[in-house]
Amino acid sequence: MLTIGQLAAYAGVTVRAVRHYHKIGLMPEPARDRSGYRTYDAAAITRLIRIHALAGAGVPLARVQELLDAGPAEFADGVQRIDQELRAEIRRLRGTRLRLARLADGEQLALPPSVVGYLDRLRGLGVDERYIAIERDAWVMVAAQVPDQIDAVMAKKHEDLDDPDMVRLYHLISDAFDCRPDDPRVVELADILDRLRLRALAAGELNTDFVDEKFAALLDATMLESSPAAARLLAILEERGWTGWTRIERVPTDRLDPAIPSRPS
């Protein structure tokens, strides 16, 4: 008969491991000698070696028991099932590692790839990083609200960047980020936005209602806080018949001041 230390040595495990297997029921408690010490026979060595081999192969301890008690066919099926589960876990862990690697760029934390690609395109145009940060934060909120629509919205934004007026708009925003309300570039910004909105309206593409009014108001407030000239820009656009920044609407012509000339498209 063997002591627990001898059993562990024969099986190539630690005494602590043997005690743990007793605790979770993988190793039945053996008889004890007159001094109260556990004593083990050859069958215990065989069982312990099998437990150690299965655990070493990656079988979760919670699944070891069913394999120990299984016949040849059941054992093969059980191993196959565990292998499938491990493959799925490996795929999950690879995906986690990939996401962690992307987190090195903070934009990947809460933005879908379509938005990240759009922001990268703005960088390629030389847009001021401070303005990109404002757009990024806004798109984080939008993507969370309409995750099923964000890719389509970004596709349209990419199309918009093919318009020279839109590119000029972003360059102006970069150059005039800190400009005063009376800076002439504010009027040029309004001119470009007026043209872009009129063309979108004529094409039936002035669809900015992908977020609700309360959320749109939050985004508008963020825009107003972004630059000293933002309030004047919106005021000029309102004079020309436009309301809103996120949810853009055209004021009916009968509400416009007749003294305000219509702008060419």
Helices and strands as residue ranges (DSSP letters): H 4-11, H 15-24, H 42-56, H 61-68, H 72-102, G 106-109, H 113-124, H 129-145, H 150-160, H 164-175, H 184-202, H 213-226, H 230-239, E 242-243, E 249-250, G 253-255
